[in-house]
Every structure is written in structure tokens, then in C-alpha cells.
């Protein structure tokens, strides 16, 4: 199982709309509005690394009103 955490900056005032759209993405396990430099934090899971990359590129980063993202692919978990 491949896992990534994605930090997202949205257009001003679009946090709730983007969060709702992210929750509709099948591979999104968790999504939160957060305070700080980023607006939203998302946990994404997929069967393979290739599917994970495809999901993040097409279904997460491709959403309207997302200005920028920072993706951290998990290497190991406990």
C-alpha cells in the first residue's frame, strides 16, 4: 500500500469547497482544514505507487481552486 500526505493551498475562501471535493475522491482517506501556511491536509492511499501518483496528479491537484500543493510520499510506517 502506498501512502502520501498532501498539503494544499486554496484560493481565498475556497477551503470548504475544496475540502468537500477532496472527500469525494476514492483514494482520500482523511482530509482536514488546517491553520498555518497551508489550508488543507490530505492523506491519500492507493494500491501501488503509480496509482498513488496518478490519483494525486489527476484527482487531487486537478481540482478547481487549488493554488499549490506539497506532496510527501511516506516511506515507512509503524
PDB file of N, CA, C and O in Angstrom:
ATOM      1  N   UNK A   1       0.852  -1.183   0.000  1.00  0.00           N
ATOM      2  CA  UNK A   1       0.000   0.000   0.000  1.00  0.00           C
ATOM      3  C   UNK A   1       0.894   1.241   0.000  1.00  0.00           C
ATOM      4  O   UNK A   1       1.832   1.336   0.791  1.00  0.00           O
ATOM      5  N   UNK A   2       0.602   2.177  -0.878  1.00  0.00           N
ATOM      6  CA  UNK A   2       1.340   3.428  -0.965  1.00  0.00           C
ATOM      7  C   UNK A   2       0.523   4.530  -0.286  1.00  0.00           C
ATOM      8  O   UNK A   2      -0.696   4.603  -0.446  1.00  0.00           O
ATOM      9  N   UNK A   3       1.209   5.380   0.472  1.00  0.00           N
ATOM     10  CA  UNK A   3       0.553   6.447   1.231  1.00  0.00           C
ATOM     11  C   UNK A   3       1.282   7.755   0.989  1.00  0.00           C
ATOM     12  O   UNK A   3       2.510   7.788   0.904  1.00  0.00           O
ATOM     13  N   UNK A   4       0.518   8.833   0.880  1.00  0.00           N
ATOM     14  CA  UNK A   4       1.110  10.165   0.765  1.00  0.00           C
ATOM     15  C   UNK A   4       0.273  11.151   1.569  1.00  0.00           C
ATOM     16  O   UNK A   4      -0.924  10.959   1.783  1.00  0.00           O
ATOM     17  N   UNK A   5       0.938  12.200   2.002  1.00  0.00           N
ATOM     18  CA  UNK A   5       0.267  13.321   2.662  1.00  0.00           C
ATOM     19  C   UNK A   5       0.447  14.516   1.741  1.00  0.00           C
ATOM     20  O   UNK A   5       1.556  14.796   1.285  1.00  0.00           O
ATOM     21  N   UNK A   6      -0.649  15.224   1.468  1.00  0.00           N
ATOM     22  CA  UNK A   6      -0.604  16.361   0.560  1.00  0.00           C
ATOM     23  C   UNK A   6      -1.061  17.601   1.316  1.00  0.00           C
ATOM     24  O   UNK A   6      -2.142  17.624   1.904  1.00  0.00           O
ATOM     25  N   UNK A   7      -0.225  18.625   1.292  1.00  0.00           N
ATOM     26  CA  UNK A   7      -0.564  19.923   1.872  1.00  0.00           C
ATOM     27  C   UNK A   7      -1.020  20.817   0.735  1.00  0.00           C
ATOM     28  O   UNK A   7      -0.371  20.878  -0.309  1.00  0.00           O
ATOM     29  N   UNK A   8      -2.126  21.506   0.930  1.00  0.00           N
ATOM     30  CA  UNK A   8      -2.765  22.246  -0.157  1.00  0.00           C
ATOM     31  C   UNK A   8      -3.020  23.691   0.228  1.00  0.00           C
ATOM     32  O   UNK A   8      -3.471  23.985   1.336  1.00  0.00           O
ATOM     33  N   UNK A   9      -2.723  24.595  -0.709  1.00  0.00           N
ATOM     34  CA  UNK A   9      -3.140  25.988  -0.617  1.00  0.00           C
ATOM     35  C   UNK A   9      -4.274  26.188  -1.600  1.00  0.00           C
ATOM     36  O   UNK A   9      -4.168  25.816  -2.769  1.00  0.00           O
ATOM     37  N   UNK A  10      -5.362  26.779  -1.124  1.00  0.00           N
ATOM     38  CA  UNK A  10      -6.527  27.034  -1.976  1.00  0.00           C
ATOM     39  C   UNK A  10      -6.633  28.523  -2.271  1.00  0.00           C
ATOM     40  O   UNK A  10      -5.928  29.346  -1.687  1.00  0.00           O
ATOM     41  N   UNK A  11      -7.526  28.843  -3.187  1.00  0.00           N
ATOM     42  CA  UNK A  11      -7.862  30.243  -3.379  1.00  0.00           C
ATOM     43  C   UNK A  11      -8.540  30.733  -2.106  1.00  0.00           C
ATOM     44  O   UNK A  11      -9.148  29.944  -1.383  1.00  0.00           O
ATOM     45  N   UNK A  12      -8.441  32.011  -1.831  1.00  0.00           N
ATOM     46  CA  UNK A  12      -9.008  32.574  -0.609  1.00  0.00           C
ATOM     47  C   UNK A  12     -10.506  32.306  -0.544  1.00  0.00           C
ATOM     48  O   UNK A  12     -11.246  32.603  -1.482  1.00  0.00           O
ATOM     49  N   UNK A  13     -10.936  31.742   0.573  1.00  0.00           N
ATOM     50  CA  UNK A  13     -12.348  31.468   0.808  1.00  0.00           C
ATOM     51  C   UNK A  13     -12.862  30.170   0.206  1.00  0.00           C
ATOM     52  O   UNK A  13     -14.047  29.862   0.335  1.00  0.00           O
ATOM     53  N   UNK A  14     -11.992  29.397  -0.452  1.00  0.00           N
ATOM     54  CA  UNK A  14     -12.439  28.174  -1.133  1.00  0.00           C
ATOM     55  C   UNK A  14     -12.153  26.907  -0.336  1.00  0.00           C
ATOM     56  O   UNK A  14     -12.347  25.803  -0.845  1.00  0.00           O
ATOM     57  N   UNK A  15     -11.699  27.050   0.894  1.00  0.00           N
ATOM     58  CA  UNK A  15     -11.299  25.886   1.686  1.00  0.00           C
ATOM     59  C   UNK A  15     -12.412  24.853   1.827  1.00  0.00           C
ATOM     60  O   UNK A  15     -12.175  23.667   1.597  1.00  0.00           O
ATOM     61  N   UNK A  16     -13.587  25.263   2.189  1.00  0.00           N
ATOM     62  CA  UNK A  16     -14.708  24.329   2.402  1.00  0.00           C
ATOM     63  C   UNK A  16     -15.107  23.624   1.112  1.00  0.00           C
ATOM     64  O   UNK A  16     -15.386  22.425   1.115  1.00  0.00           O
ATOM     65  N   UNK A  17     -15.134  24.354   0.030  1.00  0.00           N
ATOM     66  CA  UNK A  17     -15.492  23.783  -1.270  1.00  0.00           C
ATOM     67  C   UNK A  17     -14.466  22.732  -1.714  1.00  0.00           C
ATOM     68  O   UNK A  17     -14.838  21.655  -2.180  1.00  0.00           O
ATOM     69  N   UNK A  18     -13.186  23.047  -1.568  1.00  0.00           N
ATOM     70  CA  UNK A  18     -12.125  22.114  -1.953  1.00  0.00           C
ATOM     71  C   UNK A  18     -12.142  20.901  -1.027  1.00  0.00           C
ATOM     72  O   UNK A  18     -11.983  19.772  -1.491  1.00  0.00           O
ATOM     73  N   UNK A  19     -12.330  21.115   0.265  1.00  0.00           N
ATOM     74  CA  UNK A  19     -12.382  20.012   1.219  1.00  0.00           C
ATOM     75  C   UNK A  19     -13.522  19.046   0.860  1.00  0.00           C
ATOM     76  O   UNK A  19     -13.333  17.830   0.889  1.00  0.00           O
ATOM     77  N   UNK A  20     -14.680  19.573   0.527  1.00  0.00           N
ATOM     78  CA  UNK A  20     -15.816  18.730   0.141  1.00  0.00           C
ATOM     79  C   UNK A  20     -15.495  17.922  -1.117  1.00  0.00           C
ATOM     80  O   UNK A  20     -15.844  16.745  -1.201  1.00  0.00           O
ATOM     81  N   UNK A  21     -14.838  18.541  -2.085  1.00  0.00           N
ATOM     82  CA  UNK A  21     -14.478  17.836  -3.319  1.00  0.00           C
ATOM     83  C   UNK A  21     -13.444  16.748  -3.045  1.00  0.00           C
ATOM     84  O   UNK A  21     -13.506  15.671  -3.637  1.00  0.00           O
ATOM     85  N   UNK A  22     -12.498  17.023  -2.156  1.00  0.00           N
ATOM     86  CA  UNK A  22     -11.476  16.030  -1.819  1.00  0.00           C
ATOM     87  C   UNK A  22     -12.088  14.809  -1.150  1.00  0.00           C
ATOM     88  O   UNK A  22     -11.645  13.685  -1.390  1.00  0.00           O
ATOM     89  N   UNK A  23     -13.078  15.008  -0.333  1.00  0.00           N
ATOM     90  CA  UNK A  23     -13.715  13.892   0.364  1.00  0.00           C
ATOM     91  C   UNK A  23     -14.458  12.958  -0.590  1.00  0.00           C
ATOM     92  O   UNK A  23     -14.796  11.835  -0.214  1.00  0.00           O
ATOM     93  N   UNK A  24     -14.712  13.404  -1.809  1.00  0.00           N
ATOM     94  CA  UNK A  24     -15.351  12.584  -2.832  1.00  0.00           C
ATOM     95  C   UNK A  24     -14.350  11.729  -3.612  1.00  0.00           C
ATOM     96  O   UNK A  24     -14.747  10.816  -4.337  1.00  0.00           O
ATOM     97  N   UNK A  25     -13.068  12.017  -3.469  1.00  0.00           N
ATOM     98  CA  UNK A  25     -12.027  11.261  -4.168  1.00  0.00           C
ATOM     99  C   UNK A  25     -11.831   9.932  -3.439  1.00  0.00           C
ATOM    100  O   UNK A  25     -11.548   9.913  -2.241  1.00  0.00           O
ATOM    101  N   UNK A  26     -11.981   8.839  -4.153  1.00  0.00           N
ATOM    102  CA  UNK A  26     -11.955   7.500  -3.560  1.00  0.00           C
ATOM    103  C   UNK A  26     -10.700   7.232  -2.720  1.00  0.00           C
ATOM    104  O   UNK A  26     -10.806   6.657  -1.636  1.00  0.00           O
ATOM    105  N   UNK A  27      -9.542   7.628  -3.185  1.00  0.00           N
ATOM    106  CA  UNK A  27      -8.285   7.306  -2.506  1.00  0.00           C
ATOM    107  C   UNK A  27      -7.980   8.220  -1.317  1.00  0.00           C
ATOM    108  O   UNK A  27      -7.025   7.972  -0.580  1.00  0.00           O
ATOM    109  N   UNK A  28      -8.767   9.260  -1.125  1.00  0.00           N
ATOM    110  CA  UNK A  28      -8.542  10.164   0.003  1.00  0.00           C
ATOM    111  C   UNK A  28      -9.077   9.502   1.269  1.00  0.00           C
ATOM    112  O   UNK A  28     -10.282   9.299   1.418  1.00  0.00           O
ATOM    113  N   UNK A  29      -8.157   9.167   2.181  1.00  0.00           N
ATOM    114  CA  UNK A  29      -8.520   8.516   3.442  1.00  0.00           C
ATOM    115  C   UNK A  29      -8.991   9.530   4.475  1.00  0.00           C
ATOM    116  O   UNK A  29      -9.964   9.295   5.191  1.00  0.00           O
ATOM    117  N   UNK A  30      -8.292  10.662   4.546  1.00  0.00           N
ATOM    118  CA  UNK A  30      -8.608  11.709   5.517  1.00  0.00           C
ATOM    119  C   UNK A  30      -8.326  13.063   4.875  1.00  0.00           C
ATOM    120  O   UNK A  30      -7.430  13.183   4.041  1.00  0.00           O
ATOM    121  N   UNK A  31      -9.085  14.071   5.261  1.00  0.00           N
ATOM    122  CA  UNK A  31      -8.859  15.428   4.777  1.00  0.00           C
ATOM    123  C   UNK A  31      -9.286  16.408   5.863  1.00  0.00           C
ATOM    124  O   UNK A  31     -10.360  16.274   6.448  1.00  0.00           O
ATOM    125  N   UNK A  32      -8.441  17.383   6.122  1.00  0.00           N
ATOM    126  CA  UNK A  32      -8.686  18.345   7.203  1.00  0.00           C
ATOM    127  C   UNK A  32      -8.374  19.760   6.742  1.00  0.00           C
ATOM    128  O   UNK A  32      -7.418  19.979   5.998  1.00  0.00           O
ATOM    129  N   UNK A  33      -9.175  20.713   7.179  1.00  0.00           N
ATOM    130  CA  UNK A  33      -8.799  22.111   7.081  1.00  0.00           C
ATOM    131  C   UNK A  33      -7.837  22.372   8.227  1.00  0.00           C
ATOM    132  O   UNK A  33      -8.085  21.948   9.355  1.00  0.00           O
ATOM    133  N   UNK A  34      -6.730  23.074   7.944  1.00  0.00           N
ATOM    134  CA  UNK A  34      -5.724  23.326   8.972  1.00  0.00           C
ATOM    135  C   UNK A  34      -5.355  24.808   9.001  1.00  0.00           C
ATOM    136  O   UNK A  34      -5.568  25.533   8.029  1.00  0.00           O
ATOM    137  N   UNK A  35      -4.806  25.242  10.120  1.00  0.00           N
ATOM    138  CA  UNK A  35      -4.291  26.604  10.244  1.00  0.00           C
ATOM    139  C   UNK A  35      -2.806  26.585   9.973  1.00  0.00           C
ATOM    140  O   UNK A  35      -2.136  25.588  10.245  1.00  0.00           O
ATOM    141  N   UNK A  36      -2.286  27.668   9.444  1.00  0.00           N
ATOM    142  CA  UNK A  36      -0.859  27.771   9.186  1.00  0.00           C
ATOM    143  C   UNK A  36      -0.593  28.143   7.741  1.00  0.00           C
ATOM    144  O   UNK A  36      -1.413  28.797   7.097  1.00  0.00           O
ATOM    145  N   UNK A  37       0.546  27.728   7.239  1.00  0.00           N
ATOM    146  CA  UNK A  37       0.968  28.065   5.884  1.00  0.00           C
ATOM    147  C   UNK A  37       0.039  27.434   4.843  1.00  0.00           C
ATOM    148  O   UNK A  37      -0.211  28.029   3.794  1.00  0.00           O
ATOM    149  N   UNK A  38      -0.469  26.240   5.128  1.00  0.00           N
ATOM    150  CA  UNK A  38      -1.351  25.529   4.205  1.00  0.00           C
ATOM    151  C   UNK A  38      -2.788  25.583   4.712  1.00  0.00           C
ATOM    152  O   UNK A  38      -3.037  25.835   5.891  1.00  0.00           O
ATOM    153  N   UNK A  39      -3.731  25.339   3.797  1.00  0.00           N
ATOM    154  CA  UNK A  39      -5.152  25.414   4.128  1.00  0.00           C
ATOM    155  C   UNK A  39      -5.763  24.046   4.414  1.00  0.00           C
ATOM    156  O   UNK A  39      -6.664  23.924   5.244  1.00  0.00           O
ATOM    157  N   UNK A  40      -5.269  23.015   3.724  1.00  0.00           N
ATOM    158  CA  UNK A  40      -5.840  21.672   3.834  1.00  0.00           C
ATOM    159  C   UNK A  40      -4.713  20.651   3.883  1.00  0.00           C
ATOM    160  O   UNK A  40      -3.683  20.813   3.228  1.00  0.00           O
ATOM    161  N   UNK A  41      -4.923  19.588   4.673  1.00  0.00           N
ATOM    162  CA  UNK A  41      -4.003  18.454   4.722  1.00  0.00           C
ATOM    163  C   UNK A  41      -4.803  17.210   4.376  1.00  0.00           C
ATOM    164  O   UNK A  41      -5.892  16.990   4.906  1.00  0.00           O
ATOM    165  N   UNK A  42      -4.243  16.385   3.467  1.00  0.00           N
ATOM    166  CA  UNK A  42      -4.948  15.210   2.965  1.00  0.00           C
ATOM    167  C   UNK A  42      -4.051  13.986   3.071  1.00  0.00           C
ATOM    168  O   UNK A  42      -2.852  14.056   2.797  1.00  0.00           O
ATOM    169  N   UNK A  43      -4.643  12.862   3.472  1.00  0.00           N
ATOM    170  CA  UNK A  43      -3.952  11.569   3.451  1.00  0.00           C
ATOM    171  C   UNK A  43      -4.543  10.770   2.298  1.00  0.00           C
ATOM    172  O   UNK A  43      -5.755  10.565   2.225  1.00  0.00           O
ATOM    173  N   UNK A  44      -3.666  10.318   1.391  1.00  0.00           N
ATOM    174  CA  UNK A  44      -4.094   9.580   0.210  1.00  0.00           C
ATOM    175  C   UNK A  44      -3.465   8.193   0.246  1.00  0.00           C
ATOM    176  O   UNK A  44      -2.278   8.055   0.541  1.00  0.00           O
ATOM    177  N   UNK A  45      -4.265   7.153  -0.056  1.00  0.00           N
ATOM    178  CA  UNK A  45      -3.768   5.773  -0.112  1.00  0.00           C
ATOM    179  C   UNK A  45      -4.142   5.157  -1.445  1.00  0.00           C
ATOM    180  O   UNK A  45      -5.214   5.421  -1.989  1.00  0.00           O
ATOM    181  N   UNK A  46      -3.233   4.323  -1.970  1.00  0.00           N
ATOM    182  CA  UNK A  46      -3.505   3.587  -3.199  1.00  0.00           C
ATOM    183  C   UNK A  46      -2.759   2.266  -3.155  1.00  0.00           C
ATOM    184  O   UNK A  46      -1.832   2.091  -2.362  1.00  0.00           O
ATOM    185  N   UNK A  47      -3.165   1.340  -4.007  1.00  0.00           N
ATOM    186  CA  UNK A  47      -2.558   0.006  -4.040  1.00  0.00           C
ATOM    187  C   UNK A  47      -1.089   0.036  -4.456  1.00  0.00           C
ATOM    188  O   UNK A  47      -0.270  -0.716  -3.927  1.00  0.00           O
ATOM    189  N   UNK A  48      -0.766   0.906  -5.400  1.00  0.00           N
ATOM    190  CA  UNK A  48       0.617   0.987  -5.888  1.00  0.00           C
ATOM    191  C   UNK A  48       1.079   2.438  -5.916  1.00  0.00           C
ATOM    192  O   UNK A  48       0.273   3.365  -5.838  1.00  0.00           O
ATOM    193  N   UNK A  49       2.381   2.615  -6.026  1.00  0.00           N
ATOM    194  CA  UNK A  49       2.941   3.959  -6.119  1.00  0.00           C
ATOM    195  C   UNK A  49       2.471   4.650  -7.397  1.00  0.00           C
ATOM    196  O   UNK A  49       2.203   5.852  -7.384  1.00  0.00           O
ATOM    197  N   UNK A  50       2.368   3.915  -8.487  1.00  0.00           N
ATOM    198  CA  UNK A  50       1.894   4.507  -9.740  1.00  0.00           C
ATOM    199  C   UNK A  50       0.455   4.996  -9.618  1.00  0.00           C
ATOM    200  O   UNK A  50       0.127   6.079 -10.103  1.00  0.00           O
ATOM    201  N   UNK A  51      -0.401   4.215  -8.981  1.00  0.00           N
ATOM    202  CA  UNK A  51      -1.796   4.637  -8.776  1.00  0.00           C
ATOM    203  C   UNK A  51      -1.867   5.839  -7.840  1.00  0.00           C
ATOM    204  O   UNK A  51      -2.705   6.723  -8.016  1.00  0.00           O
ATOM    205  N   UNK A  52      -0.987   5.866  -6.850  1.00  0.00           N
ATOM    206  CA  UNK A  52      -0.932   6.992  -5.919  1.00  0.00           C
ATOM    207  C   UNK A  52      -0.568   8.267  -6.673  1.00  0.00           C
ATOM    208  O   UNK A  52      -1.224   9.296  -6.514  1.00  0.00           O
ATOM    209  N   UNK A  53       0.471   8.198  -7.486  1.00  0.00           N
ATOM    210  CA  UNK A  53       0.907   9.364  -8.268  1.00  0.00           C
ATOM    211  C   UNK A  53      -0.197   9.833  -9.211  1.00  0.00           C
ATOM    212  O   UNK A  53      -0.442  11.032  -9.338  1.00  0.00           O
ATOM    213  N   UNK A  54      -0.859   8.890  -9.869  1.00  0.00           N
ATOM    214  CA  UNK A  54      -1.943   9.230 -10.793  1.00  0.00           C
ATOM    215  C   UNK A  54      -3.091   9.913 -10.061  1.00  0.00           C
ATOM    216  O   UNK A  54      -3.633  10.911 -10.534  1.00  0.00           O
ATOM    217  N   UNK A  55      -3.454   9.372  -8.912  1.00  0.00           N
ATOM    218  CA  UNK A  55      -4.546   9.949  -8.124  1.00  0.00           C
ATOM    219  C   UNK A  55      -4.212  11.368  -7.692  1.00  0.00           C
ATOM    220  O   UNK A  55      -5.044  12.266  -7.814  1.00  0.00           O
ATOM    221  N   UNK A  56      -3.010  11.574  -7.192  1.00  0.00           N
ATOM    222  CA  UNK A  56      -2.631  12.911  -6.723  1.00  0.00           C
ATOM    223  C   UNK A  56      -2.600  13.890  -7.888  1.00  0.00           C
ATOM    224  O   UNK A  56      -3.104  15.008  -7.779  1.00  0.00           O
ATOM    225  N   UNK A  57      -2.011  13.473  -8.996  1.00  0.00           N
ATOM    226  CA  UNK A  57      -1.897  14.362 -10.151  1.00  0.00           C
ATOM    227  C   UNK A  57      -3.257  14.685 -10.763  1.00  0.00           C
ATOM    228  O   UNK A  57      -3.563  15.849 -11.021  1.00  0.00           O
ATOM    229  N   UNK A  58      -4.059  13.674 -10.991  1.00  0.00           N
ATOM    230  CA  UNK A  58      -5.328  13.870 -11.709  1.00  0.00           C
ATOM    231  C   UNK A  58      -6.495  14.282 -10.825  1.00  0.00           C
ATOM    232  O   UNK A  58      -7.274  15.162 -11.191  1.00  0.00           O
ATOM    233  N   UNK A  59      -6.618  13.650  -9.666  1.00  0.00           N
ATOM    234  CA  UNK A  59      -7.834  13.822  -8.866  1.00  0.00           C
ATOM    235  C   UNK A  59      -7.682  14.779  -7.691  1.00  0.00           C
ATOM    236  O   UNK A  59      -8.682  15.275  -7.173  1.00  0.00           O
ATOM    237  N   UNK A  60      -6.476  15.042  -7.268  1.00  0.00           N
ATOM    238  CA  UNK A  60      -6.267  15.988  -6.167  1.00  0.00           C
ATOM    239  C   UNK A  60      -5.781  17.324  -6.729  1.00  0.00           C
ATOM    240  O   UNK A  60      -6.453  18.345  -6.586  1.00  0.00           O
ATOM    241  N   UNK A  61      -4.624  17.308  -7.360  1.00  0.00           N
ATOM    242  CA  UNK A  61      -4.064  18.561  -7.879  1.00  0.00           C
ATOM    243  C   UNK A  61      -4.905  19.168  -8.996  1.00  0.00           C
ATOM    244  O   UNK A  61      -4.817  20.367  -9.259  1.00  0.00           O
ATOM    245  N   UNK A  62      -5.717  18.348  -9.651  1.00  0.00           N
ATOM    246  CA  UNK A  62      -6.539  18.833 -10.755  1.00  0.00           C
ATOM    247  C   UNK A  62      -7.827  19.518 -10.340  1.00  0.00           C
ATOM    248  O   UNK A  62      -8.552  20.031 -11.193  1.00  0.00           O
ATOM    249  N   UNK A  63      -8.127  19.538  -9.055  1.00  0.00           N
ATOM    250  CA  UNK A  63      -9.362  20.182  -8.591  1.00  0.00           C
ATOM    251  C   UNK A  63      -9.305  21.695  -8.776  1.00  0.00           C
ATOM    252  O   UNK A  63      -8.248  22.313  -8.646  1.00  0.00           O
ATOM    253  N   UNK A  64     -10.455  22.272  -9.080  1.00  0.00           N
ATOM    254  CA  UNK A  64     -10.555  23.731  -9.191  1.00  0.00           C
ATOM    255  C   UNK A  64     -10.260  24.382  -7.851  1.00  0.00           C
ATOM    256  O   UNK A  64     -10.527  23.809  -6.794  1.00  0.00           O
ATOM    257  N   UNK A  65      -9.718  25.560  -7.907  1.00  0.00           N
ATOM    258  CA  UNK A  65      -9.459  26.437  -6.762  1.00  0.00           C
ATOM    259  C   UNK A  65      -8.294  25.983  -5.881  1.00  0.00           C
ATOM    260  O   UNK A  65      -8.123  26.493  -4.774  1.00  0.00           O
ATOM    261  N   UNK A  66      -7.495  25.028  -6.362  1.00  0.00           N
ATOM    262  CA  UNK A  66      -6.253  24.681  -5.672  1.00  0.00           C
ATOM    263  C   UNK A  66      -5.140  25.508  -6.297  1.00  0.00           C
ATOM    264  O   UNK A  66      -4.933  25.475  -7.510  1.00  0.00           O
ATOM    265  N   UNK A  67      -4.430  26.246  -5.461  1.00  0.00           N
ATOM    266  CA  UNK A  67      -3.356  27.112  -5.957  1.00  0.00           C
ATOM    267  C   UNK A  67      -2.019  26.389  -5.997  1.00  0.00           C
ATOM    268  O   UNK A  67      -1.266  26.529  -6.961  1.00  0.00           O
ATOM    269  N   UNK A  68      -1.716  25.607  -4.946  1.00  0.00           N
ATOM    270  CA  UNK A  68      -0.446  24.888  -4.909  1.00  0.00           C
ATOM    271  C   UNK A  68      -0.558  23.704  -3.954  1.00  0.00           C
ATOM    272  O   UNK A  68      -1.436  23.650  -3.093  1.00  0.00           O
ATOM    273  N   UNK A  69       0.370  22.752  -4.139  1.00  0.00           N
ATOM    274  CA  UNK A  69       0.408  21.578  -3.263  1.00  0.00           C
ATOM    275  C   UNK A  69       1.842  21.236  -2.910  1.00  0.00           C
ATOM    276  O   UNK A  69       2.782  21.616  -3.609  1.00  0.00           O
ATOM    277  N   UNK A  70       1.989  20.515  -1.817  1.00  0.00           N
ATOM    278  CA  UNK A  70       3.265  19.922  -1.418  1.00  0.00           C
ATOM    279  C   UNK A  70       2.948  18.480  -1.055  1.00  0.00           C
ATOM    280  O   UNK A  70       2.189  18.218  -0.122  1.00  0.00           O
ATOM    281  N   UNK A  71       3.536  17.542  -1.802  1.00  0.00           N
ATOM    282  CA  UNK A  71       3.251  16.123  -1.599  1.00  0.00           C
ATOM    283  C   UNK A  71       4.416  15.448  -0.908  1.00  0.00           C
ATOM    284  O   UNK A  71       5.571  15.612  -1.299  1.00  0.00           O
ATOM    285  N   UNK A  72       4.094  14.681   0.134  1.00  0.00           N
ATOM    286  CA  UNK A  72       5.103  13.905   0.867  1.00  0.00           C
ATOM    287  C   UNK A  72       4.693  12.453   0.791  1.00  0.00           C
ATOM    288  O   UNK A  72       3.697  12.053   1.394  1.00  0.00           O
ATOM    289  N   UNK A  73       5.462  11.649   0.046  1.00  0.00           N
ATOM    290  CA  UNK A  73       5.171  10.232  -0.077  1.00  0.00           C
ATOM    291  C   UNK A  73       5.816   9.510   1.093  1.00  0.00           C
ATOM    292  O   UNK A  73       7.016   9.652   1.329  1.00  0.00           O
ATOM    293  N   UNK A  74       5.022   8.733   1.827  1.00  0.00           N
ATOM    294  CA  UNK A  74       5.519   8.028   3.004  1.00  0.00           C
ATOM    295  C   UNK A  74       6.420   6.886   2.576  1.00  0.00           C
ATOM    296  O   UNK A  74       6.127   6.170   1.619  1.00  0.00           O
ATOM    297  N   UNK A  75       7.518   6.727   3.294  1.00  0.00           N
ATOM    298  CA  UNK A  75       8.475   5.663   3.001  1.00  0.00           C
ATOM    299  C   UNK A  75       8.245   4.467   3.909  1.00  0.00           C
ATOM    300  O   UNK A  75       8.408   3.319   3.496  1.00  0.00           O
ATOM    301  N   UNK A  76       7.866   4.746   5.147  1.00  0.00           N
ATOM    302  CA  UNK A  76       7.744   3.688   6.145  1.00  0.00           C
ATOM    303  C   UNK A  76       6.729   4.112   7.194  1.00  0.00           C
ATOM    304  O   UNK A  76       6.574   5.301   7.473  1.00  0.00           O
ATOM    305  N   UNK A  77       6.043   3.144   7.769  1.00  0.00           N
ATOM    306  CA  UNK A  77       5.125   3.450   8.866  1.00  0.00           C
ATOM    307  C   UNK A  77       5.307   2.445   9.976  1.00  0.00           C
ATOM    308  O   UNK A  77       5.879   1.375   9.772  1.00  0.00           O
ATOM    309  N   UNK A  78       4.817   2.791  11.156  1.00  0.00           N
ATOM    310  CA  UNK A  78       4.915   1.901  12.312  1.00  0.00           C
ATOM    311  C   UNK A  78       3.547   1.549  12.798  1.00  0.00           C
ATOM    312  O   UNK A  78       3.410   0.805  13.769  1.00  0.00           O
TER     313      UNK A  78
END
